[in-house]
Amino acid sequence: MKLTDKKRLQILDAAETLFYSQGVEQTSMDQLALEAKVSKRTVYNHFATKELLFQAILVRMFERLSQSQIITFDPARSLDEQLQKIAEDEVAMLGSEAFLRIAKVAILQVMQQPELAKNISEYAPGCQRYLEQFLRDACAAKELDIADITFATKQFIYQFKAFVFYPALFGMISTTAEERQKLVKETVAMFMARYRHPDKASR
């Protein structure tokens, strides 16, 4: 790795730590340079403004999350089992330290700069990247019957956000493995009860 690349990583690591612990607005470039063990000039050579550094942090953090598996609909497999796998992966991500760090950094900054919300919304971690297509394919195979797939996708995902992500983000409660397993099972059962294709439900 080139020295310049190494220093860039040091700056990104320092920014992620400081932005998470004290917020973007409260972090100075002097603090960043000290934390990264580089000169202030080096920080500015890589990132002309703190806003550009913040965007680079978000991109890197979301790239880490986007490395998770993309699940495509398989007509040869049980749909319930496939949805359960999607649900398990989503719950694991939403409750992970990596995702909570992104959320805290992003939310604190959006409160300061509301216009950033649109940029952040372009990133789609977890099953948001593929669930709509998965449901379309399941409908085409007459496994599901969904009139509004975008709405159904949000229904599915926000169950997990409500029970796992938001409580963890605000430090209210921490769900146990057993509670998460129950949430996955009940959410899939509820989703299938609402959207299973009538031809499948009658069998």
Backbone torsions as a table, in degrees:
resi	resn	phi	psi	omega
1	MET	NA	132.9	178.7
2	LYS	-66.4	153.5	-179.2
3	LEU	-59.4	-41.3	-179.3
4	THR	-63.9	-36.9	177.4
5	ASP	-68.4	-38.6	178.6
6	LYS	-62.9	-42.3	179.8
7	LYS	-67.5	-36.0	177.6
8	ARG	-62.0	-43.0	178.1
9	LEU	-63.9	-39.0	178.4
10	GLN	-61.3	-40.7	179.3
11	ILE	-66.5	-44.4	179.6
12	LEU	-62.8	-43.3	178.9
13	ASP	-62.4	-43.2	179.9
14	ALA	-65.2	-42.1	-179.7
15	ALA	-64.9	-42.5	179.2
16	GLU	-60.2	-42.9	179.7
17	THR	-64.1	-48.5	-176.2
18	LEU	-72.6	-40.9	178.6
19	PHE	-62.4	-38.0	179.6
20	TYR	-69.5	-41.2	-174.3
21	SER	-80.6	-31.6	-175.0
22	GLN	-136.7	-0.6	178.0
23	GLY	93.0	158.0	-176.9
24	VAL	-70.3	-47.5	-176.4
25	GLU	-62.6	-32.6	-176.6
26	GLN	-84.7	-4.7	-179.1
27	THR	-99.7	124.7	179.6
28	SER	-94.8	160.6	176.9
29	MET	-65.7	-29.9	176.3
30	ASP	-63.6	-43.6	178.0
31	GLN	-63.4	-41.1	179.3
32	LEU	-61.4	-45.6	-179.9
33	ALA	-61.8	-41.7	179.9
34	LEU	-65.5	-45.4	-179.8
35	GLU	-65.1	-37.8	-177.7
36	ALA	-82.5	-10.6	-178.5
37	LYS	61.7	42.2	175.1
38	VAL	-133.9	170.6	177.7
39	SER	-78.0	158.6	177.4
40	LYS	-62.6	-36.6	177.7
41	ARG	-60.3	-39.2	179.1
42	THR	-63.4	-39.7	177.7
43	VAL	-59.6	-48.3	-178.5
44	TYR	-68.8	-28.6	177.4
45	ASN	-64.5	-34.2	-179.9
46	HIS	-88.0	-36.5	-176.4
47	PHE	-138.7	108.5	-174.6
48	ALA	-65.3	-29.7	179.5
49	THR	-136.9	162.0	178.2
50	LYS	-68.1	-29.1	178.5
51	GLU	-64.9	-41.0	178.0
52	LEU	-66.4	-36.7	177.3
53	LEU	-66.2	-41.0	177.7
54	PHE	-60.5	-44.1	179.0
55	GLN	-63.2	-39.4	179.1
56	ALA	-64.8	-37.1	177.7
57	ILE	-63.2	-46.6	-179.8
58	LEU	-61.6	-44.8	179.6
59	VAL	-58.6	-46.4	-179.0
60	ARG	-63.8	-42.8	-178.4
61	MET	-66.6	-40.6	178.7
62	PHE	-70.4	-32.8	177.2
63	GLU	-62.7	-37.7	176.9
64	ARG	-60.6	-43.4	-178.5
65	LEU	-71.5	-32.0	-176.6
66	SER	-73.1	-2.8	179.0
67	GLN	-80.2	-5.9	179.1
68	SER	-68.9	161.9	-173.9
69	GLN	-64.7	138.3	171.3
70	ILE	-96.8	124.0	-176.8
71	ILE	-100.8	125.1	177.3
72	THR	-105.9	150.4	-177.6
73	PHE	-64.7	132.3	179.0
74	ASP	-120.4	106.9	-177.1
75	PRO	-64.5	-15.6	-179.3
76	ALA	-84.4	-10.4	-178.0
77	ARG	-110.2	157.1	176.9
78	SER	-59.8	128.8	179.5
79	LEU	-65.5	-37.9	178.2
80	ASP	-58.2	-43.4	-179.6
81	GLU	-66.7	-38.4	179.5
82	GLN	-66.2	-43.0	178.0
83	LEU	-66.0	-34.5	178.2
84	GLN	-64.8	-40.4	178.1
85	LYS	-63.7	-43.7	177.3
86	ILE	-60.0	-44.6	-179.1
87	ALA	-64.0	-42.5	179.9
88	GLU	-62.4	-43.0	179.0
89	ASP	-64.4	-40.4	-178.0
90	GLU	-67.2	-43.4	178.8
91	VAL	-62.7	-41.5	178.9
92	ALA	-62.2	-41.6	-179.9
93	MET	-68.5	-47.3	-175.8
94	LEU	-63.5	-27.4	-180.0
95	GLY	-96.0	2.1	-176.1
96	SER	-78.5	152.2	177.9
97	GLU	-61.4	-37.8	-178.8
98	ALA	-60.9	-45.6	-178.5
99	PHE	-70.6	-38.8	179.4
100	LEU	-65.0	-33.8	177.1
101	ARG	-65.1	-44.8	177.7
102	ILE	-58.9	-48.3	-176.3
103	ALA	-60.1	-44.9	-178.1
104	LYS	-65.3	-45.3	179.1
105	VAL	-60.9	-46.2	-176.1
106	ALA	-67.8	-45.1	-177.1
107	ILE	-64.5	-42.9	178.6
108	LEU	-59.7	-39.6	-177.9
109	GLN	-75.6	-37.8	179.3
110	VAL	-64.0	-32.6	176.5
111	MET	-63.5	-31.8	177.7
112	GLN	-82.8	-36.0	-177.7
113	GLN	-132.0	84.3	-176.5
114	PRO	-55.9	-26.9	-177.9
115	GLU	-66.9	-15.9	179.1
116	LEU	-73.4	-17.3	-176.4
117	ALA	-57.4	-39.1	-179.5
118	LYS	-64.4	-42.2	179.9
119	ASN	-64.3	-42.4	-178.2
120	ILE	-66.3	-35.6	-178.0
121	SER	-65.0	-16.0	179.4
122	GLU	-72.4	-21.1	178.6
123	TYR	-83.4	132.2	-177.2
124	ALA	-125.6	90.9	179.9
125	PRO	-79.8	166.5	174.1
126	GLY	61.0	-146.0	-174.8
127	CYS	-75.2	-6.2	173.7
128	GLN	-58.8	-24.1	-178.3
129	ARG	-71.6	-24.9	-170.5
130	TYR	-140.4	-8.1	-171.3
131	LEU	-64.1	-39.1	179.8
132	GLU	-59.3	-44.7	179.0
133	GLN	-65.5	-39.3	177.6
134	PHE	-58.1	-46.2	-178.7
135	LEU	-68.1	-36.8	176.3
136	ARG	-60.8	-43.7	-179.5
137	ASP	-65.9	-37.7	178.6
138	ALA	-67.6	-35.1	176.4
139	CYS	-69.1	-40.3	178.9
140	ALA	-62.8	-31.4	178.6
141	ALA	-85.6	5.0	-179.8
142	LYS	59.3	33.6	171.6
143	GLU	-90.8	-31.4	178.4
144	LEU	-127.1	159.4	176.5
145	ASP	-133.0	96.0	-174.2
146	ILE	-124.9	122.9	179.4
147	ALA	-79.2	-39.5	-177.7
148	ASP	-122.7	93.8	-174.3
149	ILE	-69.8	-36.0	177.9
150	THR	-61.8	-43.3	178.5
151	PHE	-64.7	-43.9	-179.2
152	ALA	-64.0	-36.5	177.5
153	THR	-61.0	-45.1	179.0
154	LYS	-65.7	-39.2	176.8
155	GLN	-55.3	-46.7	-177.3
156	PHE	-64.5	-50.2	-175.2
157	ILE	-69.0	-42.0	-173.8
158	TYR	-72.6	-15.3	170.1
159	GLN	-58.4	-45.2	-176.5
160	PHE	-75.4	-35.3	176.6
161	LYS	-63.8	-41.5	-177.6
162	ALA	-65.6	-39.4	-174.3
163	PHE	-92.1	-26.0	-174.6
164	VAL	-115.2	-55.0	-170.8
165	PHE	-69.6	-56.3	-175.1
166	TYR	-63.5	-42.6	176.1
167	PRO	-60.1	-38.7	179.4
168	ALA	-70.7	-39.6	-178.4
169	LEU	-60.9	-42.4	-176.5
170	PHE	-95.9	10.5	174.2
171	GLY	66.0	27.8	-177.4
172	MET	-82.1	-53.9	179.3
173	ILE	-145.3	160.9	174.5
174	SER	-121.9	119.0	-176.8
175	THR	-75.6	145.8	178.3
176	THR	-86.4	168.8	178.3
177	ALA	-61.5	-38.3	179.8
178	GLU	-66.4	-40.8	179.1
179	GLU	-66.1	-37.9	178.7
180	ARG	-68.8	-38.7	177.9
181	GLN	-62.7	-41.6	178.2
182	LYS	-65.0	-41.7	179.3
183	LEU	-60.3	-44.9	178.7
184	VAL	-60.5	-49.0	-177.7
185	LYS	-61.5	-47.0	-176.9
186	GLU	-69.8	-36.3	179.9
187	THR	-67.0	-44.2	178.1
188	VAL	-63.7	-42.3	179.4
189	ALA	-62.4	-43.9	179.5
190	MET	-64.9	-42.7	-179.5
191	PHE	-63.2	-44.3	-179.7
192	MET	-68.5	-35.8	178.0
193	ALA	-63.3	-34.1	-179.1
194	ARG	-82.1	-37.9	-168.5
195	TYR	-117.6	-0.8	178.5
196	ARG	-58.4	137.8	-178.7
197	HIS	-61.7	137.2	-178.3
198	PRO	-53.1	-35.8	179.0
199	ASP	-64.1	-33.7	179.3
200	LYS	-79.0	-36.7	-176.6
201	ALA	-68.2	-29.0	-176.3
202	SER	-80.7	-9.8	-176.9
203	ARG	-83.1	NA	NA
